């Protein structure tokens, strides 16, 4: 019950290279992704990221870059969650298809307990965060509409 597996697919009318450039530039996430409240570089391949969606809880994560080149962007995750996040970028006639995969396990007593008693609420909170990602990504890419 502490493990989560999230999947999502989106399409944006922007080239793969532009989407890749936005997604690998963690430093600027707080400018376009409302739920990413802070990013601190810990070196060329590592960053500390604080995320807060709808619930009054801030996730403290350390991301380590595994792959920064399309078609697969991947980071390992440590901190309040441990596991991995992957974006697969595929060119389409209209732009880029983004396939999102997140496989993580909640760490620590509080988040672990919440995973057992409030799993639907945590999943909803994650969905709200990803809605913010899509909206912000579209804005950062200069894409209008839904």
TITI-597073 format. One line per 5 residues: number of its first residue (from 1); their letters; for each residue z, x, y negated of N, C-alpha, C, O. Coordinates in nm, 4 decimals. Layout:
! TITI-597073
NUM) a) Z,X,Y,Z,X,Y,Z,X,Y,Z,X,Y ~ ...
***
This chain:
! TITI-597073
1) xxxxx) 0.0000,0.0811,0.1213,0.0000,0.0000,0.0000,0.0000,0.0851,-0.1272,-0.0303,0.0340,-0.2350 ~ 0.0333,0.2136,-0.1164,0.0332,0.3006,-0.2343,-0.1079,0.3496,-0.2676,-0.1314,0.4026,-0.3762 ~ -0.2011,0.3320,-0.1745,-0.3374,0.3817,-0.1955,-0.4265,0.2735,-0.2544,-0.4136,0.1550,-0.2237 ~ -0.5165,0.3184,-0.3395,-0.6114,0.2289,-0.4047,-0.7510,0.2848,-0.3873,-0.7732,0.4058,-0.3932 ~ -0.8438,0.1945,-0.3659,-0.9849,0.2322,-0.3547,-1.0622,0.1368,-0.4447,-1.0757,0.0179,-0.4157
6) xxxxx) -1.1129,0.1923,-0.5551,-1.1885,0.1113,-0.6515,-1.3351,0.1492,-0.6451,-1.3695,0.2664,-0.6296 ~ -1.4213,0.0490,-0.6572,-1.5653,0.0703,-0.6590,-1.6238,-0.0192,-0.7677,-1.5782,-0.1318,-0.7879 ~ -1.7243,0.0316,-0.8369,-1.7933,-0.0481,-0.9376,-1.9314,0.0106,-0.9581,-1.9526,0.1297,-0.9349 ~ -2.0248,-0.0711,-1.0011,-2.1603,-0.0252,-1.0332,-2.2037,-0.0895,-1.1630,-2.1857,-0.2093,-1.1846 ~ -2.2606,-0.0081,-1.2480,-2.3105,-0.0544,-1.3773,-2.4487,0.0051,-1.3996,-2.4884,0.1015,-1.3342
11) xxxxx) -2.5198,-0.0542,-1.4925,-2.6449,0.0054,-1.5381,-2.6436,0.0059,-1.6903,-2.6071,-0.0930,-1.7540 ~ -2.6836,0.1180,-1.7469,-2.6927,0.1299,-1.8922,-2.8321,0.1788,-1.9289,-2.8888,0.2621,-1.8582 ~ -2.8885,0.1279,-2.0392,-3.0224,0.1699,-2.0811,-3.0184,0.3024,-2.1573,-3.0470,0.3081,-2.2769 ~ -2.9825,0.4081,-2.0855,-2.9778,0.5427,-2.1418,-3.0134,0.6399,-2.0296,-2.9875,0.6112,-1.9127 ~ -3.0722,0.7538,-2.0633,-3.1097,0.8503,-1.9588,-2.9881,0.9138,-1.8912,-2.8801,0.9230,-1.9496
16) xxxxx) -3.0081,0.9566,-1.7684,-2.9015,1.0192,-1.6900,-2.8366,1.1333,-1.7669,-2.7139,1.1439,-1.7680 ~ -2.9145,1.2181,-1.8306,-2.8594,1.3345,-1.9016,-2.7625,1.2916,-2.0124,-2.6581,1.3541,-2.0312 ~ -2.7968,1.1859,-2.0850,-2.7095,1.1380,-2.1930,-2.5792,1.0811,-2.1366,-2.4718,1.1060,-2.1914 ~ -2.5883,1.0056,-2.0283,-2.4697,0.9477,-1.9643,-2.3816,1.0600,-1.9109,-2.2599,1.0579,-1.9298 ~ -2.4410,1.1560,-1.8457,-2.3675,1.2702,-1.7930,-2.2941,1.3434,-1.9045,-2.1764,1.3766,-1.8898
21) xxxxx) -2.3618,1.3687,-2.0149,-2.3002,1.4421,-2.1258,-2.1759,1.3715,-2.1792,-2.0766,1.4367,-2.2115 ~ -2.1807,1.2401,-2.1886,-2.0644,1.1644,-2.2368,-1.9511,1.1685,-2.1348,-1.8352,1.1881,-2.1716 ~ -1.9835,1.1504,-2.0077,-1.8798,1.1426,-1.9052,-1.8098,1.2757,-1.8775,-1.6929,1.2758,-1.8390 ~ -1.8765,1.3866,-1.8956,-1.8119,1.5154,-1.8663,-1.7358,1.5712,-1.9861,-1.6624,1.6689,-1.9713 ~ -1.7513,1.5123,-2.1030,-1.6861,1.5620,-2.2240,-1.5527,1.4899,-2.2457,-1.5402,1.4047,-2.3336
26) xxxxx) -1.4537,1.5257,-2.1640,-1.3239,1.4569,-2.1657,-1.2563,1.4584,-2.3015,-1.1877,1.3627,-2.3374 ~ -1.2741,1.5632,-2.3759,-1.2079,1.5772,-2.5057,-1.2317,1.4565,-2.5962,-1.1450,1.4196,-2.6755 ~ -1.3495,1.3952,-2.5839,-1.3866,1.2846,-2.6721,-1.3583,1.1464,-2.6138,-1.3864,1.0461,-2.6793 ~ -1.3039,1.1383,-2.4933,-1.2743,1.0080,-2.4333,-1.1916,0.9176,-2.5247,-1.2241,0.7995,-2.5365 ~ -1.0864,0.9675,-2.5899,-1.0076,0.8766,-2.6743,-1.0872,0.8147,-2.7895,-1.0465,0.7119,-2.8438
31) xxxxx) -1.1988,0.8750,-2.8271,-1.2803,0.8195,-2.9358,-1.3606,0.6979,-2.8921,-1.3921,0.6121,-2.9746 ~ -1.3941,0.6890,-2.7645,-1.4778,0.5776,-2.7217,-1.4157,0.4924,-2.6098,-1.4601,0.3797,-2.5876 ~ -1.3153,0.5432,-2.5397,-1.2526,0.4685,-2.4309,-1.1126,0.4307,-2.4756,-1.0227,0.5147,-2.4734 ~ -1.0919,0.3054,-2.5162,-0.9653,0.2652,-2.5789,-0.8407,0.2915,-2.4945,-0.7333,0.3152,-2.5499 ~ -0.8525,0.2878,-2.3638,-0.7360,0.3039,-2.2780,-0.7015,0.4504,-2.2498,-0.5984,0.4787,-2.1888
36) xxxxx) -0.7850,0.5419,-2.2926,-0.7519,0.6843,-2.2825,-0.6900,0.7227,-2.4159,-0.7589,0.7340,-2.5173 ~ -0.5587,0.7425,-2.4138,-0.4869,0.7602,-2.5404,-0.4763,0.9057,-2.5840,-0.4565,0.9325,-2.7026 ~ -0.4890,1.0010,-2.4907,-0.4811,1.1420,-2.5277,-0.5408,1.2282,-2.4176,-0.5327,1.1960,-2.2990 ~ -0.6013,1.3394,-2.4603,-0.6557,1.4385,-2.3678,-0.6184,1.5762,-2.4210,-0.6353,1.6045,-2.5396 ~ -0.5678,1.6616,-2.3326,-0.5359,1.7995,-2.3697,-0.6021,1.8928,-2.2698,-0.5840,1.8777,-2.1489
41) xxxxx) -0.6778,1.9880,-2.3190,-0.7415,2.0865,-2.2321,-0.6354,2.1779,-2.1729,-0.5454,2.2244,-2.2428 ~ -0.6472,2.2025,-2.0443,-0.5591,2.2966,-1.9746,-0.6376,2.4170,-1.9247,-0.5869,2.4972,-1.8463 ~ -0.7610,2.4290,-1.9705,-0.8500,2.5360,-1.9269,-0.9900,2.4821,-1.9098,-1.0144,2.3639,-1.9344 ~ -1.0826,2.5667,-1.8680,-1.2231,2.5235,-1.8613,-1.2509,2.4111,-1.7615,-1.3466,2.3358,-1.7788 ~ -1.1693,2.3991,-1.6586,-1.1940,2.2969,-1.5564,-1.0830,2.1937,-1.5438,-1.0867,2.1094,-1.4542
46) xxxxx) -0.9832,2.1994,-1.6340,-0.8666,2.1135,-1.6184,-0.8287,2.0472,-1.7502,-0.8460,2.1042,-1.8579 ~ -0.7763,1.9248,-1.7388,-0.7300,1.8524,-1.8578,-0.6158,1.7592,-1.8192,-0.6110,1.7058,-1.7084 ~ -0.5248,1.7416,-1.9131,-0.4194,1.6414,-1.8984,-0.4648,1.5189,-1.9747,-0.5037,1.5288,-2.0911 ~ -0.4602,1.4031,-1.9098,-0.5112,1.2789,-1.9673,-0.4021,1.1720,-1.9581,-0.3437,1.1498,-1.8520 ~ -0.3761,1.1072,-2.0703,-0.2816,0.9957,-2.0735,-0.3610,0.8660,-2.0893,-0.4431,0.8530,-2.1800
51) xxxxx) -0.3353,0.7699,-1.9993,-0.4074,0.6423,-1.9991,-0.3073,0.5278,-2.0056,-0.2022,0.5301,-1.9416 ~ -0.3433,0.4287,-2.0844,-0.2591,0.3088,-2.0937,-0.3523,0.1894,-2.1135,-0.4271,0.1823,-2.2110 ~ -0.3459,0.0977,-2.0204,-0.4289,-0.0222,-2.0283,-0.3442,-0.1365,-2.0840,-0.2798,-0.1193,-2.1875 ~ -0.3424,-0.2505,-2.0196,-0.2702,-0.3673,-2.0693,-0.1198,-0.3618,-2.0420,-0.0399,-0.4088,-2.1230 ~ -0.0819,-0.3049,-1.9289,0.0594,-0.2992,-1.8925,0.1317,-0.1922,-1.9749,0.0702,-0.0933,-2.0146
56) xxxxx) 0.2602,-0.2110,-2.0006,0.3357,-0.1146,-2.0813,0.3774,0.0080,-2.0000,0.4964,0.0355,-1.9841 ~ 0.2785,0.0812,-1.9491,0.3035,0.1994,-1.8681,0.1902,0.2979,-1.8934,0.0729,0.2615,-1.8848 ~ 0.2244,0.4215,-1.9241,0.1240,0.5238,-1.9493,0.1123,0.6143,-1.8278,0.2102,0.6755,-1.7853 ~ -0.0075,0.6226,-1.7725,-0.0338,0.7144,-1.6619,-0.0526,0.8547,-1.7180,-0.1250,0.8738,-1.8157 ~ 0.0117,0.9511,-1.6571,0.0007,1.0915,-1.6936,-0.0733,1.1607,-1.5799,-0.0204,1.1751,-1.4697
61) xxxxx) -0.1952,1.2029,-1.6074,-0.2826,1.2568,-1.5039,-0.3294,1.3974,-1.5395,-0.3459,1.4304,-1.6570 ~ -0.3505,1.4791,-1.4382,-0.4147,1.6085,-1.4552,-0.5446,1.6020,-1.3757,-0.5442,1.5794,-1.2547 ~ -0.6555,1.6223,-1.4461,-0.7874,1.6171,-1.3838,-0.8418,1.7588,-1.3678,-0.8310,1.8418,-1.4581 ~ -0.9000,1.7843,-1.2520,-0.9638,1.9129,-1.2252,-1.1099,1.8866,-1.1897,-1.1398,1.8109,-1.0974 ~ -1.1992,1.9492,-1.2631,-1.3418,1.9295,-1.2405,-1.3845,1.9889,-1.1067,-1.3595,2.1058,-1.0774
66) xxxxx) -1.4496,1.9047,-1.0264,-1.5074,1.9493,-0.8994,-1.6577,1.9655,-0.9161,-1.7161,2.0620,-0.8667 ~ -1.7210,1.8702,-0.9864,-1.8652,1.8754,-1.0112,-1.8964,1.8113,-1.1458,-1.8527,1.6999,-1.1748 ~ -1.9727,1.8834,-1.2276,-2.0126,1.8324,-1.3597,-2.1627,1.8089,-1.3699,-2.2134,1.7781,-1.4778 ~ -2.2329,1.8228,-1.2608,-2.3783,1.8093,-1.2646,-2.4239,1.6824,-1.1940,-2.3799,1.6512,-1.0833 ~ -2.5138,1.6095,-1.2613,-2.5725,1.4902,-1.2008,-2.6507,1.5357,-1.0766,-2.7084,1.6444,-1.0763
71) xxxxx) -2.6527,1.4555,-0.9745,-2.6173,1.3134,-0.9752,-2.4696,1.2839,-0.9482,-2.4278,1.1687,-0.9598 ~ -2.3884,1.3864,-0.9120,-2.2487,1.3581,-0.8782,-2.1551,1.4276,-0.9759,-2.1548,1.5502,-0.9876 ~ -2.0753,1.3467,-1.0462,-1.9685,1.3973,-1.1313,-1.8391,1.3652,-1.0576,-1.8185,1.2519,-1.0143 ~ -1.7511,1.4655,-1.0431,-1.6294,1.4418,-0.9655,-1.5138,1.5218,-1.0233,-1.5296,1.6360,-1.0665 ~ -1.3967,1.4579,-1.0227,-1.2726,1.5258,-1.0578,-1.1679,1.4944,-0.9515,-1.1670,1.3865,-0.8923
76) xxxxx) -1.0800,1.5916,-0.9290,-0.9612,1.5630,-0.8494,-0.8524,1.5202,-0.9471,-0.8507,1.5627,-1.0626 ~ -0.7628,1.4364,-0.8996,-0.6592,1.3775,-0.9838,-0.5222,1.4134,-0.9269,-0.4996,1.4054,-0.8062 ~ -0.4313,1.4530,-1.0160,-0.2919,1.4778,-0.9795,-0.2039,1.4154,-1.0875,-0.2527,1.3775,-1.1941 ~ -0.0761,1.4051,-1.0597,0.0161,1.3442,-1.1550,0.0655,1.2111,-1.1016,0.1044,1.2017,-0.9851 ~ 0.0645,1.1075,-1.1856,0.1089,0.9752,-1.1409,0.0210,0.9196,-1.0292,0.0645,0.8355,-0.9505
81) xxxxx) -0.1035,0.9677,-1.0232,-0.1956,0.9332,-0.9152,-0.2461,1.0636,-0.8549,-0.2567,1.1643,-0.9248 ~ -0.2772,1.0623,-0.7256,-0.3418,1.1783,-0.6656,-0.4632,1.1289,-0.5879,-0.4593,1.0240,-0.5236 ~ -0.5696,1.2056,-0.5950,-0.6919,1.1671,-0.5251,-0.8139,1.2170,-0.5975,-0.8172,1.3306,-0.6448 ~ -0.9156,1.1311,-0.6064,-1.0407,1.1730,-0.6688,-1.1098,1.0570,-0.7391,-1.0898,0.9400,-0.7067 ~ -1.1922,1.0947,-0.8369,-1.2775,0.9997,-0.9094,-1.4178,1.0579,-0.9085,-1.4376,1.1760,-0.9371
86) xxxxx) -1.5150,0.9739,-0.8754,-1.6551,1.0165,-0.8702,-1.7446,0.9178,-0.9448,-1.7258,0.7963,-0.9378 ~ -1.8404,0.9720,-1.0149,-1.9488,0.8944,-1.0746,-2.0782,0.9452,-1.0117,-2.1060,1.0650,-1.0152 ~ -2.1566,0.8557,-0.9549,-2.2905,0.8915,-0.9066,-2.3897,0.8321,-1.0059,-2.3904,0.7115,-1.0304 ~ -2.4720,0.9173,-1.0615,-2.5688,0.8755,-1.1631,-2.7081,0.8772,-1.1032,-2.7518,0.9786,-1.0487 ~ -2.7777,0.7647,-1.1133,-2.9132,0.7529,-1.0581,-3.0065,0.6990,-1.1651,-2.9741,0.6012,-1.2325
91) xxxxx) -3.1224,0.7623,-1.1813,-3.2189,0.7087,-1.2778,-3.2765,0.5760,-1.2285,-3.3024,0.5583,-1.1095 ~ -3.2956,0.4841,-1.3217,-3.3602,0.3563,-1.2921,-3.4716,0.3356,-1.3947,-3.4847,0.4130,-1.4895 ~ -3.5498,0.2332,-1.3756,-3.6555,0.2031,-1.4731,-3.5965,0.1712,-1.6098,-3.6578,0.1990,-1.7128 ~ -3.4761,0.1121,-1.6101,-3.4127,0.0714,-1.7362,-3.3179,0.1769,-1.7932,-3.2707,0.1611,-1.9058 ~ -3.2888,0.2835,-1.7193,-3.1957,0.3853,-1.7693,-3.1225,0.4557,-1.6582,-3.1809,0.5358,-1.5851
96) xxxxx) -2.9923,0.4257,-1.6448,-2.9080,0.4930,-1.5457,-2.8181,0.3931,-1.4744,-2.7563,0.3068,-1.5367 ~ -2.8125,0.4064,-1.3448,-2.7158,0.3319,-1.2644,-2.5961,0.4236,-1.2440,-2.6117,0.5398,-1.2064 ~ -2.4757,0.3704,-1.2692,-2.3516,0.4444,-1.2499,-2.2755,0.3793,-1.1358,-2.2389,0.2621,-1.1445 ~ -2.2518,0.4532,-1.0301,-2.1687,0.4053,-0.9204,-2.0357,0.4783,-0.9291,-2.0295,0.6003,-0.9141 ~ -1.9301,0.4029,-0.9534,-1.7961,0.4554,-0.9736,-1.7165,0.4429,-0.8450,-1.7188,0.3381,-0.7805
101) xxxxx) -1.6461,0.5490,-0.8070,-1.5592,0.5486,-0.6905,-1.4281,0.6158,-0.7289,-1.4280,0.7268,-0.7822 ~ -1.3175,0.5491,-0.7021,-1.1860,0.6082,-0.7254,-1.1017,0.5838,-0.6017,-1.0797,0.4695,-0.5616 ~ -1.0550,0.6920,-0.5419,-0.9669,0.6857,-0.4267,-0.8401,0.7611,-0.4636,-0.8407,0.8838,-0.4735 ~ -0.7309,0.6874,-0.4841,-0.6069,0.7491,-0.5310,-0.4863,0.6887,-0.4599,-0.4911,0.5796,-0.4032 ~ -0.3783,0.7658,-0.4661,-0.2499,0.7216,-0.4139,-0.1480,0.7302,-0.5263,-0.1396,0.8315,-0.5957
106) xxxxx) -0.0709,0.6242,-0.5439,0.0332,0.6209,-0.6459,0.1437,0.7179,-0.6075,0.1874,0.7210,-0.4925 ~ 0.1885,0.7970,-0.7041,0.2936,0.8956,-0.6836,0.4196,0.8535,-0.7587,0.4118,0.7802,-0.8573 ~ 0.5327,0.8985,-0.7134,0.6582,0.8707,-0.7824,0.7180,0.7376,-0.7414,0.6495,0.6491,-0.6902 ~ 0.8456,0.7261,-0.7648,0.9214,0.6091,-0.7214,0.8786,0.4809,-0.7941,0.8554,0.3786,-0.7296 ~ 0.8678,0.4852,-0.9273,0.8373,0.3643,-1.0040,0.6986,0.3096,-0.9719,0.6840,0.1911,-0.9419
111) xxxxx) 0.5977,0.3947,-0.9781,0.4612,0.3489,-0.9507,0.4456,0.3118,-0.8030,0.3734,0.2178,-0.7696 ~ 0.5120,0.3841,-0.7167,0.5074,0.3505,-0.5746,0.5660,0.2136,-0.5470,0.5078,0.1349,-0.4722 ~ 0.6798,0.1844,-0.6062,0.7423,0.0532,-0.5899,0.6536,-0.0568,-0.6483,0.6354,-0.1623,-0.5876 ~ 0.5993,-0.0306,-0.7665,0.5098,-0.1284,-0.8295,0.3880,-0.1560,-0.7419,0.3366,-0.2678,-0.7410 ~ 0.3418,-0.0559,-0.6687,0.2262,-0.0740,-0.5808,0.2546,-0.1752,-0.4705,0.1643,-0.2445,-0.4237
116) xxxxx) 0.3796,-0.1830,-0.4298,0.4162,-0.2785,-0.3255,0.4379,-0.4184,-0.3800,0.3962,-0.5162,-0.3180 ~ 0.5024,-0.4291,-0.4951,0.5417,-0.5620,-0.5435,0.4455,-0.6218,-0.6458,0.4461,-0.7429,-0.6675 ~ 0.3632,-0.5386,-0.7086,0.2760,-0.5895,-0.8156,0.1320,-0.5396,-0.8008,0.0625,-0.5189,-0.9003 ~ 0.0887,-0.5210,-0.6793,-0.0455,-0.4674,-0.6552,-0.1563,-0.5456,-0.7274,-0.2426,-0.4835,-0.7894 ~ -0.1571,-0.6795,-0.7214,-0.2628,-0.7523,-0.7933,-0.2596,-0.7262,-0.9442,-0.3644,-0.7183,-1.0083
121) xxxxx) -0.1410,-0.7130,-0.9997,-0.1280,-0.6857,-1.1428,-0.1800,-0.5454,-1.1765,-0.2473,-0.5271,-1.2779 ~ -0.1496,-0.4479,-1.0931,-0.2000,-0.3118,-1.1152,-0.3521,-0.3064,-1.1005,-0.4196,-0.2348,-1.1744 ~ -0.4049,-0.3817,-1.0058,-0.5506,-0.3874,-0.9884,-0.6157,-0.4538,-1.1100,-0.7193,-0.4073,-1.1575 ~ -0.5573,-0.5598,-1.1597,-0.6067,-0.6248,-1.2815,-0.6032,-0.5265,-1.3989,-0.6982,-0.5195,-1.4769 ~ -0.4949,-0.4515,-1.4112,-0.4803,-0.3538,-1.5186,-0.5915,-0.2490,-1.5103,-0.6486,-0.2095,-1.6120
126) xxxxx) -0.6208,-0.2051,-1.3894,-0.7304,-0.1090,-1.3696,-0.8647,-0.1710,-1.4099,-0.9470,-0.1059,-1.4742 ~ -0.8857,-0.2957,-1.3718,-1.0102,-0.3642,-1.4087,-1.0261,-0.3727,-1.5606,-1.1366,-0.3566,-1.6125 ~ -0.9166,-0.3978,-1.6314,-0.9212,-0.4020,-1.7782,-0.9572,-0.2639,-1.8335,-1.0334,-0.2524,-1.9295 ~ -0.9019,-0.1603,-1.7723,-0.9329,-0.0245,-1.8172,-1.0809,0.0060,-1.7979,-1.1438,0.0654,-1.8854 ~ -1.1363,-0.0336,-1.6858,-1.2775,-0.0053,-1.6593,-1.3694,-0.0903,-1.7471,-1.4791,-0.0467,-1.7818
131) xxxxx) -1.3261,-0.2101,-1.7831,-1.4040,-0.2900,-1.8787,-1.4088,-0.2175,-2.0133,-1.5123,-0.2162,-2.0799 ~ -1.2965,-0.1574,-2.0529,-1.2940,-0.0778,-2.1750,-1.3847,0.0431,-2.1653,-1.4485,0.0820,-2.2631 ~ -1.3904,0.1029,-2.0464,-1.4798,0.2175,-2.0251,-1.6248,0.1764,-2.0454,-1.6978,0.2416,-2.1201 ~ -1.6671,0.0691,-1.9798,-1.8068,0.0264,-1.9912,-1.8425,-0.0076,-2.1352,-1.9462,0.0356,-2.1856 ~ -1.7585,-0.0833,-2.2003,-1.7849,-0.1206,-2.3394,-1.7917,0.0034,-2.4296,-1.8827,0.0172,-2.5112
136) xxxxx) -1.6945,0.0924,-2.4132,-1.6921,0.2137,-2.4939,-1.8075,0.3061,-2.4640,-1.8645,0.3662,-2.5551 ~ -1.8430,0.3184,-2.3369,-1.9556,0.4035,-2.2974,-2.0849,0.3522,-2.3598,-2.1645,0.4302,-2.4120 ~ -2.1051,0.2220,-2.3541,-2.2248,0.1636,-2.4162,-2.2281,0.1947,-2.5653,-2.3326,0.2316,-2.6189 ~ -2.1144,0.1801,-2.6320,-2.1077,0.2109,-2.7744,-2.1347,0.3571,-2.8030,-2.2070,0.3894,-2.8972 ~ -2.0776,0.4463,-2.7230,-2.0966,0.5907,-2.7416,-2.2424,0.6291,-2.7212,-2.2929,0.7205,-2.7865
141) xxxxx) -2.3101,0.5590,-2.6305,-2.4516,0.5869,-2.6022,-2.5448,0.5161,-2.7018,-2.6663,0.5355,-2.6986 ~ -2.4866,0.4343,-2.7896,-2.5683,0.3608,-2.8858,-2.6403,0.2429,-2.8257,-2.7444,0.2004,-2.8758 ~ -2.5844,0.1894,-2.7172,-2.6448,0.0771,-2.6463,-2.5840,-0.0524,-2.7017,-2.4619,-0.0645,-2.7121 ~ -2.6682,-0.1470,-2.7365,-2.6189,-0.2766,-2.7865,-2.6293,-0.3793,-2.6748,-2.7123,-0.3673,-2.5848 ~ -2.5439,-0.4802,-2.6823,-2.5475,-0.5883,-2.5847,-2.4673,-0.5549,-2.4604,-2.4121,-0.4456,-2.4475
146) x) -2.4618,-0.6506,-2.3693,-2.3799,-0.6332,-2.2496,-2.4561,-0.5782,-2.1327,-2.3990,-0.5587,-2.0255
***
